[in-house]
Amino acid sequence: MKKNKKKKEKVHSEFYITLKENITEFFKDKRTIMILSIFGIMVALILLVVFIFSVAVVSREKMLTKSLTNMASDYYENFYFEQVGVSTGVSREEFLANFATIGIKINLENLEVFQDGKYKKEIEKFMKPKSSKCDKFNTKAIVYPKRPYSKKDYELEINLECKSSK
């Protein structure tokens, strides 16, 4: 049994010595080291580019969401809400209650003509760059009025439909 154990230890130690020699020999070649270094640098650069691109897309999406939220809030509170119920003969609360579940859709097209183009420059951000241009009809905020249906009682849902967010 002892002979068998010594034989195994000898085989293992020979294997590790051979492996160590092969690895040492492999890295002695300067060309191999240069190729591995170039490969490592390329992988690092690719990972960096992917990271920067993903951060840029997320940052743009966050900026557009905030912008649309601000524009839609202004539109709803200072225009839509003031017009509701004035000419229909129905109270404002009754009228808004009808939209509590389906919402009031405000797209970029609506906002573009609001108050003689008040948000025209802001909407241009949604159109640039052309590679990630947003759709004017499908990029929208949906306002869900909530009880007691005052000017500030609502929730917003933002839907961005831009080429880069697909």
N, C-alpha and C positions, 0 to 999 in steps of 0.2 A: 504494500500500500504506500509505503514511503517513497519507493522508486517511482510510482505512478504520479505522486504529488510533485516530486522533484522534476519529473519530466514535464508536467503541466506548467510549473513555474518557469522552467527553462524556455518552453514554447512561448509563453506569454511575454517573458522578458525579451526574447528574440523579436517577437512581433512589435513590441513598443520601440525597441532600438531601431528596427528596420523602418517603422513608421516615422520616427524622429529623423532618421537620416534622409528619407524621401521628402519630408516637409522641408528640412534644411536645404536640401539640394534644389527643391522647387523654388524656394525664395532666394537662392543665390543668383539665379538668373535675373539680371537687371530688367530685361525686357518683360518678364512676367510681372515684376513689381510695378513697372510703368503701366502695363495694361490694366492691372487690378486697380491702380490709383486712378486712372482715367475713368474706368468703369464706375468706381465709387463716387467720383466727382459728378459724373453724368447722372447717376441715380439721385444724388443729393440735389442737383439742379432741377431735375424733373419733379421731385417732391416739393421743392420750394415754389416752382411755378404753379403746380396744382394747388398748393396751399394759398398762395397769393390770389389766384383766380377765384377760389371758393370764398375767400374773405371778401373780395370785391363784389361778387354776386350777392352775397348775404348783406353787405353794407348797402348796396344799391337798392335791394328789395326793402330793407328797413327804412331807408330814406324816402322811397316812393310811398310806402305804406303810411308813414308819418305825414307826408305832404297831402296825400289823398284824404286822410283822416281830418286834417285841419280844414281843407277846402270843403269837404262834405259837411262838416259840422257848421261852418259858416253859412253854407248854402241852406241847410235845413233850418238853423236857428233864426237867421236874419232875413230869409226870403220865403221859403216854403211854409214854415210854421205861421208866419204873419199872413199868408194868403189863404190858408186853410179855413174853411167854414164861413168865409166872408160872403161869398156869392151863392153858396149852395143852399142856404136856409137850414143847414144842419149844424149843430154845435161842433166846435173844434174837437172836443173830446170824443164825440160820437164818430166823427169822420176819421180821426187818428186811430180809434179802436179797430176800425176795419183793416188797418195795416199792421197791427201788432204782430201778426204771425207771418204775413207774406212780405212785409217790408216795403219801403219806398226806395226804388233804385235810382241812384245818381251816378251817371257815367261821365267819362271825361268830355264827351260831346256836350252834355248839359252844362258842365262847369266852364267849358270854353266860351260859351255865349252868355254866361251869367254876368250881369252888370257890365255890359259892353266890353267883355273880354278881360275882366278883372284878373283872372288867373291864366291868361294866355302864356305868359313867360314861365309860370310854374308848370303848366302842362307841357311845355317844350321839353322839360326834363324827362318826361315819359316817352318822348319820341327820339331821344338821343341816347346812345349812339344807334345808328340804324340797325346794327346787328342785334340789338336787344330792344327794339321798338315795341311799345305797348299798344294794344288794340284799343281804340277810342270808345268802342261800343261795349266791349266785354270787360274792360278795366273799370271797376265801379265800386261804390260804397253802397251798402244796403242799410237803411235806417229802420230800426224796429222801435216804434214808439212804445213807451211803457206808462203804466198808471203813475201818477194822476194826469198824464199827458200835458205836462207843462213844457216849456221851451227846452229844458235841459234833461227831460226824462226820456231817454232813448239809449239804445245800444247800436253800435256800428259794426258791420261786418265788411271787411275790405277784401275784394277779389282783384288781384293783379293778373292780367293775362299779357305777359310779355314774352318775347322769344327766349330770353335768357332764363326765365323761371320755369321753362318746360323741361 
